[in-house]
Amino acid sequence: MCAEQLLLTPVHCRQQLPPGFLADEKTAVLSGLPAVKLAGLLAAYGLQSPLLQFYRAGEDGLLCVQGDIATLCGVTALPPTALPMLGVRRYYADRPLFSPCECQRPVLRRRARAGPAADTEIVCPPLREVAQLLSQVFCGLDVDGLYCDLSHRVRHSKARVLGRYQGGKLVATAGVYTAAPSGCVIEGVAVLPNWRRRGLASALLSALEGQFVGQQLWLCCREERVPFYLKNGYVPAGTIVEGNL
């Protein structure tokens, strides 16, 4: 066994989680977007799923490998070869890990409140249509992987995806892709180019907020999208580190 492997301990039961990561079944202690995503993965899949693997990294670090993507929280030191050995090609973390090629994206949050009456034209669309819309907006997306993951989360009530149709075609979508005791993560906010600047994304955010009243909502976005989310009541809450291997 090499030194890199010795730094990572596979997690097979709740007692092996870092101290305080989950105080109990209902209350997650750690906050921040990566911690919420990890708590959501635990809630949606548990620790025995063949689709992902959890590892302890040191005393307080936790990481999850899902396919070729890793999410890390509290990991303070990790050799550059450790993640490739686990088949990881992309990672998200709450702090810089390896190299100057890492990029940091803004994280925002807000407390969900009850808003105006629900928009009756906003519905829960078929997830296959959602994945196809996202693939048009975000090039290179793994449509089948996204569809399978979302289907699992929705079936276990750990995600909620909304959309808006126009002329029988799905033109806008947004969703809470991670629902955990410590908060919810909004992802997949997308509007087809010909339907932008019509308030569709804001309406979807408002509809999501109405379904998670009282919850802390988190999201990560590109720098140029920050003004849009500020107008929708979100406030800066740090950064998330993204890296490719």
N, C-alpha and C positions, 0 to 999 in steps of 0.2 A: 504493500500500500504506500502510495507516495505522500509527500508532505501536504500537497494540496487537498487530497482526500481526507487527511487527518483533521483538517480545519472545518470540514463539513460533516455534520452528524445527521443522518436521515431521521425524520420525525415520523413515528408510527402511532403515537398515542398522545392525548392531550397533556399528559404529565411531562412530555418531552418538549413542550413549547417553551420559549423564553419566559422567564419570570414576569408575570404581570401582563403578558400579551393579551390574554383574555381573563378577566377577573371571574366571570361565570358565563353561563350560556347567553345572557342578555346584555351584558355590559362589556364593551371593548375599552380597554384602558388607553392604549396608544392611539393618537390621532395623527392627522396628516394623510395625504392621499394614498401613498404606497401602503401604509398600515391599514387603511380602510379597504383597499383592494385585496390585501392578504386576508383580512377578516372575512371579506365577501367570498373569496375562494374557499376558505374553510367552511363557511356556511353552506355554500352551494354544492361542494363536492365532498367535504369531509377529508379525512386523512388517508383513507384506504382506496381512493380512486386510482385506477390505472392510467388516467388521463393526465395526472400531474403528480409531482413529488415535492414534499416540503423538506427543508434542511435547516438545522441550527447552524449558525456561523458565529462562534464565540459565545459569550454569555447572554447577550441581548439581541443578537441578530437573527433574522428569519428571512428565508428566501423560498420562493416557490417557482418551480420549473413547469411550464405548461407548453408542451411542444418544444419550439426553439426559442421561447420567450421566458425571461425570468423577471420576477418582481422581488425587490429587496427592500428591507426596512431594518434599520439599526445595525447594518453591517459596516464596521469601521475599517476592516482590513481584509483583503482577499487577493491572493496572487492572480495575475492576469490570466494564467492558464486554467484556473479553477472552473470558470463558467464554460469555456469551450469543451472541457472534459465531460460536462453534463449535456452537451449538445446544444448549448445556448448560442444564438446568433444575435439576439437583441435583448436589451435589459432596461428596466425602469427602476430607479432607486431614489431614496430620499436624500442622498448626498453623493458628491463626486467619488468615483472609485478608482479609475485607472489612468485615463489618458486625456490629453487636451482635445481629442476629437469628440469627447462627450459634449452634448448640447443640453442646455437647461431651458425648460419651458415654464411659463408662468402658471401658477396654480391659484385658483380663486374659489371662494366659497360663499354661501349665504344660508341662513336659517329659513327653511321653507315655511311659508305662511299661506293661509287661505286667501285666494284671490277672487276675481270676478267669476260669474257663472261660467261653467264649463262650455267650451266651444263644441257644439254638437257635430261639427264637421271634422273634429279630431278623433281618430279611431285607433284601435290596435290592429295594424295591418299584418298580413302574413309575413313571417320572418324571412322567407325566401325573397320576397319583393324588397324588404328592407336591405338585405345583403346586396342585392343587385343594384339598388340605388346608391348605396355607399361605395360600391366598386366603380360607379361612374364618377363620383365626386373625388374619391381618394384612390388614385391609381395604384396598382400593385397589391390591392387587398386580397387576402385569401378568403374568397366568398364561401367556400364549403366549410372551412374551419370556423369562420364567424357564425355561419348558420347553425352548425352543430353546437357550438358553445352557447349561443343565445337560446337555442331551443331547450337545452338542459337547464339553464338558469331560469327561464320563464316557467318551465314545468315545475320547478321547485320554489316558485314565488320569490326568487332572488333577483329578478329583473323585470322591468316594465318598459315596453317600447311603444311609442306613439307615432302617428303619421298623419299626413294630410293629402287628400286626393284632389285632382283637378282633371275633369274630363275622363274619369275612370283610371287615371294614371297616378301612381304615388309620386309626389313631387317634393315632399319634405318629410324629414324624420328626426327624431331625437329620443333618447331613452336613458333611463337609469339602468345601466348595465351591471352595476354592483350595488346590492342592497345588503348592508351589514348593520349590526347593532350600533356601531360607532358613526354611521352616516351612510350616504349614498353617493355614488360617482356617476355623473352625467357624461355620456359619451355618444358618439355617432350623431352629432348635430349637423345635419346636411340638408341643403336645399339645391335643387337643380338650377343651373345658371339662369334660365329664362324666368324663374319664379322668385328670384332674390329681390330684396328691398321691398317686400310687400308685407312684412311683419309676421311671416310664417314661423320663423325660428323663435321669435319672441313668444308667439302664441303657444308653441309647443313647450317651451320652457315653463310658461305659466301653468299649462295643463299638468305637467309633471310635478310642479311645486304643489299644486292642489291635491295631488295623490299621496304626497309624503309630508304633510303638514307637521311641523315641529322637528323634522329631521334636519341634520346638517348636510347640505348639498355641496359636493366638491366637483371641480372640473379642471382639466388641463387644456390649454389652447396655445395656438401660435401667438406671437407677440402682437401681430397686427389685429388679432381678434379681441384683444383685451378691452378696448373702448366699448365694443358691442356688449360684452358681459357686464361691464361697469354700469352701463345704461339700464341693464336688467336687474340691478340691485346686488351684484356680486362684488366682493371686496378681495384685494390681493391677500394671498395666504402662503407666500413662499414660492418655491420652484420644485420641479421634478427633473431628475437627471435621466437623459436617454442616451444610450450608447449602442453601437453596432460592433460586432466582433468579426 
